[in-house]
Amino acid sequence: MVAQKKSNIKRLSILLFMVDGLAQTVAETLLKKTYNYLLEDQDGIILHGLQKVGENTFPNMIPFLTGN
């Protein structure tokens, strides 16, 4: 076995939290604890300007993930 060196490089950790059928302002109100936890404790980023393109999660996630 070859000994592995420990690296000081941080690994990325990505969580995509997408809620369909809920406006951002409504999510801020109804999911206040979750919203604040993701923003403040986890240094989350809110992506503004995303629009609904389909009727459920899958067709709405594909353009976001592929850039189309």
Predicted model as a PDB file, atoms N, CA, C, CB and O in Angstrom, pLDDT in the B-factor column:
MODEL        1                                                                  
ATOM      1  N   MET A   1       0.828  -1.180   0.000  1.00 56.00           N  
ATOM      2  CA  MET A   1       0.000   0.000   0.000  1.00 56.00           C  
ATOM      3  C   MET A   1       0.874   1.245   0.000  1.00 56.00           C  
ATOM      4  CB  MET A   1      -0.943  -0.003   1.201  1.00 56.00           C  
ATOM      5  O   MET A   1       1.917   1.306   0.650  1.00 56.00           O  
ATOM      6  N   VAL A   2       0.417   2.211  -0.736  1.00 60.00           N  
ATOM      7  CA  VAL A   2       1.121   3.479  -0.802  1.00 60.00           C  
ATOM      8  C   VAL A   2       0.480   4.440   0.196  1.00 60.00           C  
ATOM      9  CB  VAL A   2       1.093   4.065  -2.247  1.00 60.00           C  
ATOM     10  O   VAL A   2      -0.739   4.609   0.225  1.00 60.00           O  
ATOM     11  N   ALA A   3       1.316   5.055   1.001  1.00 60.00           N  
ATOM     12  CA  ALA A   3       0.797   6.022   1.972  1.00 60.00           C  
ATOM     13  C   ALA A   3       0.316   7.267   1.242  1.00 60.00           C  
ATOM     14  CB  ALA A   3       1.878   6.391   3.025  1.00 60.00           C  
ATOM     15  O   ALA A   3       0.997   7.774   0.351  1.00 60.00           O  
ATOM     16  N   GLN A   4      -0.833   7.745   1.613  1.00 65.00           N  
ATOM     17  CA  GLN A   4      -1.379   8.950   0.992  1.00 65.00           C  
ATOM     18  C   GLN A   4      -1.042  10.167   1.840  1.00 65.00           C  
ATOM     19  CB  GLN A   4      -2.908   8.828   0.804  1.00 65.00           C  
ATOM     20  O   GLN A   4      -1.132  10.142   3.067  1.00 65.00           O  
ATOM     21  N   LYS A   5      -0.648  11.241   1.142  1.00 66.00           N  
ATOM     22  CA  LYS A   5      -0.371  12.493   1.837  1.00 66.00           C  
ATOM     23  C   LYS A   5      -1.686  13.183   2.165  1.00 66.00           C  
ATOM     24  CB  LYS A   5       0.537  13.416   0.984  1.00 66.00           C  
ATOM     25  O   LYS A   5      -2.638  13.146   1.387  1.00 66.00           O  
ATOM     26  N   LYS A   6      -1.716  13.806   3.320  1.00 68.00           N  
ATOM     27  CA  LYS A   6      -2.893  14.592   3.664  1.00 68.00           C  
ATOM     28  C   LYS A   6      -2.763  15.954   3.007  1.00 68.00           C  
ATOM     29  CB  LYS A   6      -3.058  14.727   5.208  1.00 68.00           C  
ATOM     30  O   LYS A   6      -1.712  16.591   3.064  1.00 68.00           O  
ATOM     31  N   SER A   7      -3.831  16.380   2.393  1.00 70.00           N  
ATOM     32  CA  SER A   7      -3.833  17.649   1.680  1.00 70.00           C  
ATOM     33  C   SER A   7      -4.529  18.730   2.506  1.00 70.00           C  
ATOM     34  CB  SER A   7      -4.519  17.495   0.315  1.00 70.00           C  
ATOM     35  O   SER A   7      -5.481  18.455   3.236  1.00 70.00           O  
ATOM     36  N   ASN A   8      -4.043  19.946   2.378  1.00 75.00           N  
ATOM     37  CA  ASN A   8      -4.662  21.079   3.058  1.00 75.00           C  
ATOM     38  C   ASN A   8      -5.733  21.732   2.196  1.00 75.00           C  
ATOM     39  CB  ASN A   8      -3.607  22.105   3.439  1.00 75.00           C  
ATOM     40  O   ASN A   8      -6.292  22.760   2.577  1.00 75.00           O  
ATOM     41  N   ILE A   9      -6.022  21.150   1.048  1.00 77.00           N  
ATOM     42  CA  ILE A   9      -7.007  21.705   0.129  1.00 77.00           C  
ATOM     43  C   ILE A   9      -8.406  21.377   0.646  1.00 77.00           C  
ATOM     44  CB  ILE A   9      -6.802  21.152  -1.314  1.00 77.00           C  
ATOM     45  O   ILE A   9      -8.711  20.230   0.973  1.00 77.00           O  
ATOM     46  N   LYS A  10      -9.254  22.417   0.713  1.00 77.00           N  
ATOM     47  CA  LYS A  10     -10.634  22.193   1.139  1.00 77.00           C  
ATOM     48  C   LYS A  10     -11.430  21.595  -0.012  1.00 77.00           C  
ATOM     49  CB  LYS A  10     -11.285  23.512   1.626  1.00 77.00           C  
ATOM     50  O   LYS A  10     -11.259  21.993  -1.164  1.00 77.00           O  
ATOM     51  N   ARG A  11     -12.284  20.659   0.293  1.00 78.00           N  
ATOM     52  CA  ARG A  11     -13.159  20.066  -0.705  1.00 78.00           C  
ATOM     53  C   ARG A  11     -14.456  20.866  -0.757  1.00 78.00           C  
ATOM     54  CB  ARG A  11     -13.437  18.569  -0.387  1.00 78.00           C  
ATOM     55  O   ARG A  11     -14.954  21.325   0.271  1.00 78.00           O  
ATOM     56  N   LEU A  12     -14.990  21.026  -1.945  1.00 78.00           N  
ATOM     57  CA  LEU A  12     -16.248  21.734  -2.107  1.00 78.00           C  
ATOM     58  C   LEU A  12     -17.411  20.872  -1.640  1.00 78.00           C  
ATOM     59  CB  LEU A  12     -16.446  22.150  -3.562  1.00 78.00           C  
ATOM     60  O   LEU A  12     -17.420  19.657  -1.838  1.00 78.00           O  
ATOM     61  N   SER A  13     -18.360  21.498  -1.035  1.00 81.00           N  
ATOM     62  CA  SER A  13     -19.575  20.825  -0.617  1.00 81.00           C  
ATOM     63  C   SER A  13     -20.738  21.650  -1.140  1.00 81.00           C  
ATOM     64  CB  SER A  13     -19.642  20.651   0.945  1.00 81.00           C  
ATOM     65  O   SER A  13     -20.905  22.807  -0.757  1.00 81.00           O  
ATOM     66  N   ILE A  14     -21.534  21.064  -2.006  1.00 83.00           N  
ATOM     67  CA  ILE A  14     -22.604  21.809  -2.662  1.00 83.00           C  
ATOM     68  C   ILE A  14     -23.952  21.182  -2.330  1.00 83.00           C  
ATOM     69  CB  ILE A  14     -22.388  21.849  -4.190  1.00 83.00           C  
ATOM     70  O   ILE A  14     -24.141  19.972  -2.461  1.00 83.00           O  
ATOM     71  N   LEU A  15     -24.880  22.023  -1.899  1.00 81.00           N  
ATOM     72  CA  LEU A  15     -26.247  21.603  -1.638  1.00 81.00           C  
ATOM     73  C   LEU A  15     -27.155  22.476  -2.475  1.00 81.00           C  
ATOM     74  CB  LEU A  15     -26.604  21.698  -0.119  1.00 81.00           C  
ATOM     75  O   LEU A  15     -27.127  23.700  -2.348  1.00 81.00           O  
ATOM     76  N   LEU A  16     -27.958  21.869  -3.327  1.00 82.00           N  
ATOM     77  CA  LEU A  16     -28.950  22.607  -4.099  1.00 82.00           C  
ATOM     78  C   LEU A  16     -30.295  22.397  -3.422  1.00 82.00           C  
ATOM     79  CB  LEU A  16     -28.983  22.144  -5.603  1.00 82.00           C  
ATOM     80  O   LEU A  16     -30.777  21.270  -3.307  1.00 82.00           O  
ATOM     81  N   PHE A  17     -30.885  23.479  -2.983  1.00 79.00           N  
ATOM     82  CA  PHE A  17     -32.180  23.432  -2.301  1.00 79.00           C  
ATOM     83  C   PHE A  17     -33.146  24.208  -3.168  1.00 79.00           C  
ATOM     84  CB  PHE A  17     -32.109  24.023  -0.832  1.00 79.00           C  
ATOM     85  O   PHE A  17     -33.101  25.438  -3.205  1.00 79.00           O  
ATOM     86  N   MET A  18     -34.022  23.502  -3.869  1.00 78.00           N  
ATOM     87  CA  MET A  18     -34.937  24.145  -4.800  1.00 78.00           C  
ATOM     88  C   MET A  18     -36.365  23.837  -4.376  1.00 78.00           C  
ATOM     89  CB  MET A  18     -34.678  23.678  -6.258  1.00 78.00           C  
ATOM     90  O   MET A  18     -36.728  22.687  -4.128  1.00 78.00           O  
ATOM     91  N   VAL A  19     -37.164  24.898  -4.300  1.00 76.00           N  
ATOM     92  CA  VAL A  19     -38.560  24.741  -3.929  1.00 76.00           C  
ATOM     93  C   VAL A  19     -39.402  25.226  -5.095  1.00 76.00           C  
ATOM     94  CB  VAL A  19     -38.900  25.520  -2.616  1.00 76.00           C  
ATOM     95  O   VAL A  19     -39.341  26.403  -5.450  1.00 76.00           O  
ATOM     96  N   ASP A  20     -40.179  24.347  -5.692  1.00 72.00           N  
ATOM     97  CA  ASP A  20     -41.059  24.719  -6.802  1.00 72.00           C  
ATOM     98  C   ASP A  20     -42.350  25.333  -6.284  1.00 72.00           C  
ATOM     99  CB  ASP A  20     -41.370  23.498  -7.678  1.00 72.00           C  
ATOM    100  O   ASP A  20     -42.834  24.989  -5.205  1.00 72.00           O  
ATOM    101  N   GLY A  21     -42.889  26.238  -7.066  1.00 74.00           N  
ATOM    102  CA  GLY A  21     -44.205  26.797  -6.760  1.00 74.00           C  
ATOM    103  C   GLY A  21     -44.235  27.700  -5.546  1.00 74.00           C  
ATOM    104  O   GLY A  21     -45.288  27.881  -4.933  1.00 74.00           O  
ATOM    105  N   LEU A  22     -43.100  28.267  -5.192  1.00 78.00           N  
ATOM    106  CA  LEU A  22     -43.026  29.117  -4.016  1.00 78.00           C  
ATOM    107  C   LEU A  22     -42.156  30.320  -4.350  1.00 78.00           C  
ATOM    108  CB  LEU A  22     -42.463  28.338  -2.789  1.00 78.00           C  
ATOM    109  O   LEU A  22     -40.974  30.175  -4.661  1.00 78.00           O  
ATOM    110  N   ALA A  23     -42.739  31.491  -4.286  1.00 80.00           N  
ATOM    111  CA  ALA A  23     -41.986  32.709  -4.566  1.00 80.00           C  
ATOM    112  C   ALA A  23     -40.926  32.920  -3.489  1.00 80.00           C  
ATOM    113  CB  ALA A  23     -42.928  33.932  -4.648  1.00 80.00           C  
ATOM    114  O   ALA A  23     -41.092  32.472  -2.354  1.00 80.00           O  
ATOM    115  N   GLN A  24     -39.838  33.604  -3.844  1.00 82.00           N  
ATOM    116  CA  GLN A  24     -38.754  33.821  -2.896  1.00 82.00           C  
ATOM    117  C   GLN A  24     -39.227  34.560  -1.652  1.00 82.00           C  
ATOM    118  CB  GLN A  24     -37.632  34.593  -3.556  1.00 82.00           C  
ATOM    119  O   GLN A  24     -38.834  34.211  -0.539  1.00 82.00           O  
ATOM    120  N   THR A  25     -40.055  35.562  -1.827  1.00 85.00           N  
ATOM    121  CA  THR A  25     -40.547  36.316  -0.661  1.00 85.00           C  
ATOM    122  C   THR A  25     -41.412  35.448   0.245  1.00 85.00           C  
ATOM    123  CB  THR A  25     -41.347  37.542  -1.117  1.00 85.00           C  
ATOM    124  O   THR A  25     -41.385  35.606   1.466  1.00 85.00           O  
ATOM    125  N   VAL A  26     -42.172  34.539  -0.339  1.00 88.00           N  
ATOM    126  CA  VAL A  26     -42.993  33.619   0.450  1.00 88.00           C  
ATOM    127  C   VAL A  26     -42.090  32.620   1.175  1.00 88.00           C  
ATOM    128  CB  VAL A  26     -44.017  32.874  -0.457  1.00 88.00           C  
ATOM    129  O   VAL A  26     -42.332  32.299   2.339  1.00 88.00           O  
ATOM    130  N   ALA A  27     -41.059  32.130   0.501  1.00 84.00           N  
ATOM    131  CA  ALA A  27     -40.117  31.202   1.126  1.00 84.00           C  
ATOM    132  C   ALA A  27     -39.419  31.855   2.310  1.00 84.00           C  
ATOM    133  CB  ALA A  27     -39.082  30.718   0.105  1.00 84.00           C  
ATOM    134  O   ALA A  27     -39.225  31.216   3.344  1.00 84.00           O  
ATOM    135  N   GLU A  28     -39.037  33.127   2.167  1.00 87.00           N  
ATOM    136  CA  GLU A  28     -38.406  33.845   3.275  1.00 87.00           C  
ATOM    137  C   GLU A  28     -39.325  33.907   4.488  1.00 87.00           C  
ATOM    138  CB  GLU A  28     -38.018  35.259   2.841  1.00 87.00           C  
ATOM    139  O   GLU A  28     -38.863  33.857   5.628  1.00 87.00           O  
ATOM    140  N   THR A  29     -40.620  34.016   4.239  1.00 92.00           N  
ATOM    141  CA  THR A  29     -41.593  34.115   5.329  1.00 92.00           C  
ATOM    142  C   THR A  29     -41.940  32.750   5.913  1.00 92.00           C  
ATOM    143  CB  THR A  29     -42.859  34.797   4.838  1.00 92.00           C  
ATOM    144  O   THR A  29     -41.890  32.567   7.129  1.00 92.00           O  
ATOM    145  N   LEU A  30     -42.291  31.791   5.058  1.00 92.00           N  
ATOM    146  CA  LEU A  30     -42.744  30.483   5.531  1.00 92.00           C  
ATOM    147  C   LEU A  30     -41.604  29.579   5.992  1.00 92.00           C  
ATOM    148  CB  LEU A  30     -43.516  29.793   4.444  1.00 92.00           C  
ATOM    149  O   LEU A  30     -41.786  28.766   6.897  1.00 92.00           O  
ATOM    150  N   LEU A  31     -40.443  29.715   5.382  1.00 90.00           N  
ATOM    151  CA  LEU A  31     -39.294  28.873   5.717  1.00 90.00           C  
ATOM    152  C   LEU A  31     -38.206  29.707   6.387  1.00 90.00           C  
ATOM    153  CB  LEU A  31     -38.737  28.180   4.453  1.00 90.00           C  
ATOM    154  O   LEU A  31     -37.023  29.556   6.082  1.00 90.00           O  
ATOM    155  N   LYS A  32     -38.607  30.577   7.289  1.00 92.00           N  
ATOM    156  CA  LYS A  32     -37.689  31.551   7.885  1.00 92.00           C  
ATOM    157  C   LYS A  32     -36.461  30.914   8.529  1.00 92.00           C  
ATOM    158  CB  LYS A  32     -38.418  32.367   8.912  1.00 92.00           C  
ATOM    159  O   LYS A  32     -35.341  31.362   8.288  1.00 92.00           O  
ATOM    160  N   LYS A  33     -36.651  29.881   9.339  1.00 94.00           N  
ATOM    161  CA  LYS A  33     -35.516  29.244  10.007  1.00 94.00           C  
ATOM    162  C   LYS A  33     -34.589  28.560   9.004  1.00 94.00           C  
ATOM    163  CB  LYS A  33     -36.011  28.228  11.039  1.00 94.00           C  
ATOM    164  O   LYS A  33     -33.368  28.679   9.099  1.00 94.00           O  
ATOM    165  N   THR A  34     -35.171  27.848   8.047  1.00 90.00           N  
ATOM    166  CA  THR A  34     -34.370  27.174   7.015  1.00 90.00           C  
ATOM    167  C   THR A  34     -33.625  28.192   6.180  1.00 90.00           C  
ATOM    168  CB  THR A  34     -35.257  26.299   6.113  1.00 90.00           C  
ATOM    169  O   THR A  34     -32.430  28.038   5.928  1.00 90.00           O  
ATOM    170  N   TYR A  35     -34.326  29.236   5.747  1.00 88.00           N  
ATOM    171  CA  TYR A  35     -33.742  30.291   4.921  1.00 88.00           C  
ATOM    172  C   TYR A  35     -32.561  30.956   5.642  1.00 88.00           C  
ATOM    173  CB  TYR A  35     -34.811  31.344   4.561  1.00 88.00           C  
ATOM    174  O   TYR A  35     -31.489  31.126   5.062  1.00 88.00           O  
ATOM    175  N   ASN A  36     -32.769  31.326   6.905  1.00 92.00           N  
ATOM    176  CA  ASN A  36     -31.697  31.956   7.677  1.00 92.00           C  
ATOM    177  C   ASN A  36     -30.536  31.007   7.937  1.00 92.00           C  
ATOM    178  CB  ASN A  36     -32.237  32.467   8.994  1.00 92.00           C  
ATOM    179  O   ASN A  36     -29.377  31.420   7.890  1.00 92.00           O  
ATOM    180  N   TYR A  37     -30.834  29.744   8.210  1.00 92.00           N  
ATOM    181  CA  TYR A  37     -29.771  28.751   8.440  1.00 92.00           C  
ATOM    182  C   TYR A  37     -28.892  28.604   7.204  1.00 92.00           C  
ATOM    183  CB  TYR A  37     -30.376  27.384   8.821  1.00 92.00           C  
ATOM    184  O   TYR A  37     -27.665  28.614   7.306  1.00 92.00           O  
ATOM    185  N   LEU A  38     -29.517  28.467   6.038  1.00 89.00           N  
ATOM    186  CA  LEU A  38     -28.741  28.293   4.811  1.00 89.00           C  
ATOM    187  C   LEU A  38     -27.918  29.535   4.483  1.00 89.00           C  
ATOM    188  CB  LEU A  38     -29.667  27.962   3.644  1.00 89.00           C  
ATOM    189  O   LEU A  38     -26.774  29.422   4.042  1.00 89.00           O  
ATOM    190  N   LEU A  39     -28.486  30.709   4.694  1.00 90.00           N  
ATOM    191  CA  LEU A  39     -27.770  31.955   4.381  1.00 90.00           C  
ATOM    192  C   LEU A  39     -26.683  32.284   5.400  1.00 90.00           C  
ATOM    193  CB  LEU A  39     -28.750  33.108   4.304  1.00 90.00           C  
ATOM    194  O   LEU A  39     -25.546  32.575   5.027  1.00 90.00           O  
ATOM    195  N   GLU A  40     -27.025  32.240   6.672  1.00 93.00           N  
ATOM    196  CA  GLU A  40     -26.114  32.716   7.705  1.00 93.00           C  
ATOM    197  C   GLU A  40     -25.148  31.650   8.215  1.00 93.00           C  
ATOM    198  CB  GLU A  40     -26.901  33.251   8.850  1.00 93.00           C  
ATOM    199  O   GLU A  40     -23.943  31.891   8.281  1.00 93.00           O  
ATOM    200  N   ASP A  41     -25.658  30.489   8.571  1.00 92.00           N  
ATOM    201  CA  ASP A  41     -24.804  29.448   9.149  1.00 92.00           C  
ATOM    202  C   ASP A  41     -23.983  28.713   8.097  1.00 92.00           C  
ATOM    203  CB  ASP A  41     -25.649  28.454   9.914  1.00 92.00           C  
ATOM    204  O   ASP A  41     -22.856  28.299   8.365  1.00 92.00           O  
ATOM    205  N   GLN A  42     -24.541  28.552   6.907  1.00 88.00           N  
ATOM    206  CA  GLN A  42     -23.856  27.790   5.857  1.00 88.00           C  
ATOM    207  C   GLN A  42     -23.279  28.674   4.748  1.00 88.00           C  
ATOM    208  CB  GLN A  42     -24.812  26.789   5.250  1.00 88.00           C  
ATOM    209  O   GLN A  42     -22.787  28.158   3.745  1.00 88.00           O  
ATOM    210  N   ASP A  43     -23.332  29.987   4.915  1.00 88.00           N  
ATOM    211  CA  ASP A  43     -22.839  30.935   3.900  1.00 88.00           C  
ATOM    212  C   ASP A  43     -23.444  30.655   2.540  1.00 88.00           C  
ATOM    213  CB  ASP A  43     -21.316  30.877   3.804  1.00 88.00           C  
ATOM    214  O   ASP A  43     -22.743  30.655   1.528  1.00 88.00           O  
ATOM    215  N   GLY A  44     -24.745  30.417   2.516  1.00 88.00           N  
ATOM    216  CA  GLY A  44     -25.452  30.105   1.271  1.00 88.00           C  
ATOM    217  C   GLY A  44     -25.579  31.306   0.353  1.00 88.00           C  
ATOM    218  O   GLY A  44     -25.376  32.452   0.756  1.00 88.00           O  
ATOM    219  N   ILE A  45     -25.917  31.012  -0.882  1.00 87.00           N  
ATOM    220  CA  ILE A  45     -26.098  32.027  -1.911  1.00 87.00           C  
ATOM    221  C   ILE A  45     -27.485  31.850  -2.503  1.00 87.00           C  
ATOM    222  CB  ILE A  45     -24.995  31.929  -3.014  1.00 87.00           C  
ATOM    223  O   ILE A  45     -27.878  30.735  -2.848  1.00 87.00           O  
ATOM    224  N   ILE A  46     -28.230  32.944  -2.622  1.00 83.00           N  
ATOM    225  CA  ILE A  46     -29.544  32.928  -3.255  1.00 83.00           C  
ATOM    226  C   ILE A  46     -29.357  33.318  -4.716  1.00 83.00           C  
ATOM    227  CB  ILE A  46     -30.550  33.895  -2.527  1.00 83.00           C  
ATOM    228  O   ILE A  46     -28.777  34.361  -5.018  1.00 83.00           O  
ATOM    229  N   LEU A  47     -29.846  32.485  -5.610  1.00 81.00           N  
ATOM    230  CA  LEU A  47     -29.766  32.789  -7.034  1.00 81.00           C  
ATOM    231  C   LEU A  47     -31.037  33.506  -7.452  1.00 81.00           C  
ATOM    232  CB  LEU A  47     -29.554  31.500  -7.876  1.00 81.00           C  
ATOM    233  O   LEU A  47     -32.112  32.906  -7.500  1.00 81.00           O  
ATOM    234  N   HIS A  48     -30.914  34.766  -7.749  1.00 80.00           N  
ATOM    235  CA  HIS A  48     -32.057  35.587  -8.131  1.00 80.00           C  
ATOM    236  C   HIS A  48     -32.309  35.471  -9.634  1.00 80.00           C  
ATOM    237  CB  HIS A  48     -31.826  37.061  -7.732  1.00 80.00           C  
ATOM    238  O   HIS A  48     -31.385  35.224 -10.410  1.00 80.00           O  
ATOM    239  N   GLY A  49     -33.549  35.648 -10.030  1.00 77.00           N  
ATOM    240  CA  GLY A  49     -33.882  35.706 -11.451  1.00 77.00           C  
ATOM    241  C   GLY A  49     -34.178  34.375 -12.118  1.00 77.00           C  
ATOM    242  O   GLY A  49     -34.345  34.327 -13.337  1.00 77.00           O  
ATOM    243  N   LEU A  50     -34.248  33.294 -11.354  1.00 76.00           N  
ATOM    244  CA  LEU A  50     -34.600  32.009 -11.961  1.00 76.00           C  
ATOM    245  C   LEU A  50     -36.092  31.983 -12.238  1.00 76.00           C  
ATOM    246  CB  LEU A  50     -34.191  30.822 -11.046  1.00 76.00           C  
ATOM    247  O   LEU A  50     -36.887  32.439 -11.415  1.00 76.00           O  
ATOM    248  N   GLN A  51     -36.471  31.462 -13.370  1.00 78.00           N  
ATOM    249  CA  GLN A  51     -37.870  31.442 -13.780  1.00 78.00           C  
ATOM    250  C   GLN A  51     -38.356  30.012 -13.954  1.00 78.00           C  
ATOM    251  CB  GLN A  51     -38.062  32.229 -15.079  1.00 78.00           C  
ATOM    252  O   GLN A  51     -37.574  29.113 -14.265  1.00 78.00           O  
ATOM    253  N   LYS A  52     -39.632  29.812 -13.753  1.00 78.00           N  
ATOM    254  CA  LYS A  52     -40.264  28.513 -13.950  1.00 78.00           C  
ATOM    255  C   LYS A  52     -40.374  28.226 -15.445  1.00 78.00           C  
ATOM    256  CB  LYS A  52     -41.664  28.468 -13.276  1.00 78.00           C  
ATOM    257  O   LYS A  52     -40.841  29.070 -16.210  1.00 78.00           O  
ATOM    258  N   VAL A  53     -39.941  27.027 -15.861  1.00 82.00           N  
ATOM    259  CA  VAL A  53     -40.044  26.638 -17.272  1.00 82.00           C  
ATOM    260  C   VAL A  53     -40.906  25.398 -17.472  1.00 82.00           C  
ATOM    261  CB  VAL A  53     -38.661  26.390 -17.844  1.00 82.00           C  
ATOM    262  O   VAL A  53     -41.270  25.072 -18.602  1.00 82.00           O  
ATOM    263  N   GLY A  54     -41.234  24.708 -16.392  1.00 81.00           N  
ATOM    264  CA  GLY A  54     -42.024  23.489 -16.500  1.00 81.00           C  
ATOM    265  C   GLY A  54     -42.977  23.355 -15.327  1.00 81.00           C  
ATOM    266  O   GLY A  54     -43.077  24.239 -14.476  1.00 81.00           O  
ATOM    267  N   GLU A  55     -43.672  22.227 -15.302  1.00 83.00           N  
ATOM    268  CA  GLU A  55     -44.703  22.008 -14.284  1.00 83.00           C  
ATOM    269  C   GLU A  55     -44.202  21.369 -12.996  1.00 83.00           C  
ATOM    270  CB  GLU A  55     -45.774  21.159 -14.849  1.00 83.00           C  
ATOM    271  O   GLU A  55     -44.893  21.410 -11.977  1.00 83.00           O  
ATOM    272  N   ASN A  56     -43.008  20.776 -13.027  1.00 83.00           N  
ATOM    273  CA  ASN A  56     -42.501  20.162 -11.801  1.00 83.00           C  
ATOM    274  C   ASN A  56     -40.992  20.379 -11.678  1.00 83.00           C  
ATOM    275  CB  ASN A  56     -42.831  18.654 -11.776  1.00 83.00           C  
ATOM    276  O   ASN A  56     -40.407  21.114 -12.475  1.00 83.00           O  
ATOM    277  N   THR A  57     -40.369  19.760 -10.707  1.00 81.00           N  
ATOM    278  CA  THR A  57     -38.967  20.012 -10.399  1.00 81.00           C  
ATOM    279  C   THR A  57     -38.026  19.652 -11.535  1.00 81.00           C  
ATOM    280  CB  THR A  57     -38.577  19.253  -9.177  1.00 81.00           C  
ATOM    281  O   THR A  57     -37.131  20.434 -11.856  1.00 81.00           O  
ATOM    282  N   PHE A  58     -38.200  18.498 -12.148  1.00 85.00           N  
ATOM    283  CA  PHE A  58     -37.244  18.033 -13.157  1.00 85.00           C  
ATOM    284  C   PHE A  58     -37.068  19.014 -14.317  1.00 85.00           C  
ATOM    285  CB  PHE A  58     -37.687  16.696 -13.697  1.00 85.00           C  
ATOM    286  O   PHE A  58     -35.934  19.407 -14.592  1.00 85.00           O  
ATOM    287  N   PRO A  59     -38.143  19.433 -15.017  1.00 85.00           N  
ATOM    288  CA  PRO A  59     -37.919  20.376 -16.120  1.00 85.00           C  
ATOM    289  C   PRO A  59     -37.433  21.751 -15.656  1.00 85.00           C  
ATOM    290  CB  PRO A  59     -39.193  20.540 -16.910  1.00 85.00           C  
ATOM    291  O   PRO A  59     -36.901  22.514 -16.463  1.00 85.00           O  
ATOM    292  N   ASN A  60     -37.601  22.073 -14.401  1.00 82.00           N  
ATOM    293  CA  ASN A  60     -37.092  23.344 -13.889  1.00 82.00           C  
ATOM    294  C   ASN A  60     -35.623  23.261 -13.478  1.00 82.00           C  
ATOM    295  CB  ASN A  60     -37.927  23.794 -12.708  1.00 82.00           C  
ATOM    296  O   ASN A  60     -34.916  24.268 -13.507  1.00 82.00           O  
ATOM    297  N   MET A  61     -35.164  22.085 -13.100  1.00 83.00           N  
ATOM    298  CA  MET A  61     -33.760  21.922 -12.701  1.00 83.00           C  
ATOM    299  C   MET A  61     -32.826  21.739 -13.897  1.00 83.00           C  
ATOM    300  CB  MET A  61     -33.623  20.732 -11.768  1.00 83.00           C  
ATOM    301  O   MET A  61     -31.686  22.203 -13.851  1.00 83.00           O  
ATOM    302  N   ILE A  62     -33.271  21.084 -14.952  1.00 85.00           N  
ATOM    303  CA  ILE A  62     -32.400  20.793 -16.088  1.00 85.00           C  
ATOM    304  C   ILE A  62     -31.797  22.043 -16.718  1.00 85.00           C  
ATOM    305  CB  ILE A  62     -33.166  20.031 -17.129  1.00 85.00           C  
ATOM    306  O   ILE A  62     -30.585  22.065 -16.933  1.00 85.00           O  
ATOM    307  N   PRO A  63     -32.577  23.097 -17.031  1.00 83.00           N  
ATOM    308  CA  PRO A  63     -31.940  24.314 -17.586  1.00 83.00           C  
ATOM    309  C   PRO A  63     -30.952  24.939 -16.615  1.00 83.00           C  
ATOM    310  CB  PRO A  63     -33.003  25.347 -17.958  1.00 83.00           C  
ATOM    311  O   PRO A  63     -29.914  25.452 -17.035  1.00 83.00           O  
ATOM    312  N   PHE A  64     -31.256  24.905 -15.326  1.00 80.00           N  
ATOM    313  CA  PHE A  64     -30.354  25.460 -14.329  1.00 80.00           C  
ATOM    314  C   PHE A  64     -29.031  24.693 -14.288  1.00 80.00           C  
ATOM    315  CB  PHE A  64     -31.015  25.444 -12.954  1.00 80.00           C  
ATOM    316  O   PHE A  64     -27.958  25.296 -14.246  1.00 80.00           O  
ATOM    317  N   LEU A  65     -29.115  23.369 -14.299  1.00 84.00           N  
ATOM    318  CA  LEU A  65     -27.908  22.536 -14.185  1.00 84.00           C  
ATOM    319  C   LEU A  65     -27.083  22.490 -15.469  1.00 84.00           C  
ATOM    320  CB  LEU A  65     -28.294  21.130 -13.794  1.00 84.00           C  
ATOM    321  O   LEU A  65     -25.862  22.338 -15.421  1.00 84.00           O  
ATOM    322  N   THR A  66     -27.747  22.622 -16.612  1.00 88.00           N  
ATOM    323  CA  THR A  66     -27.024  22.523 -17.887  1.00 88.00           C  
ATOM    324  C   THR A  66     -26.688  23.883 -18.496  1.00 88.00           C  
ATOM    325  CB  THR A  66     -27.842  21.725 -18.875  1.00 88.00           C  
ATOM    326  O   THR A  66     -25.891  23.963 -19.431  1.00 88.00           O  
ATOM    327  N   GLY A  67     -27.285  24.945 -17.975  1.00 81.00           N  
ATOM    328  CA  GLY A  67     -27.002  26.280 -18.495  1.00 81.00           C  
ATOM    329  C   GLY A  67     -27.794  26.627 -19.739  1.00 81.00           C  
ATOM    330  O   GLY A  67     -27.452  27.586 -20.432  1.00 81.00           O  
ATOM    331  N   ASN A  68     -28.835  25.881 -20.042  1.00 71.00           N  
ATOM    332  CA  ASN A  68     -29.665  26.167 -21.210  1.00 71.00           C  
ATOM    333  C   ASN A  68     -30.854  26.998 -20.851  1.00 71.00           C  
ATOM    334  CB  ASN A  68     -30.119  24.897 -21.864  1.00 71.00           C  
ATOM    335  O   ASN A  68     -31.660  27.331 -21.720  1.00 71.00           O  
TER     336      ASN A  68                                                      
ENDMDL                                                                          
END                                                                             
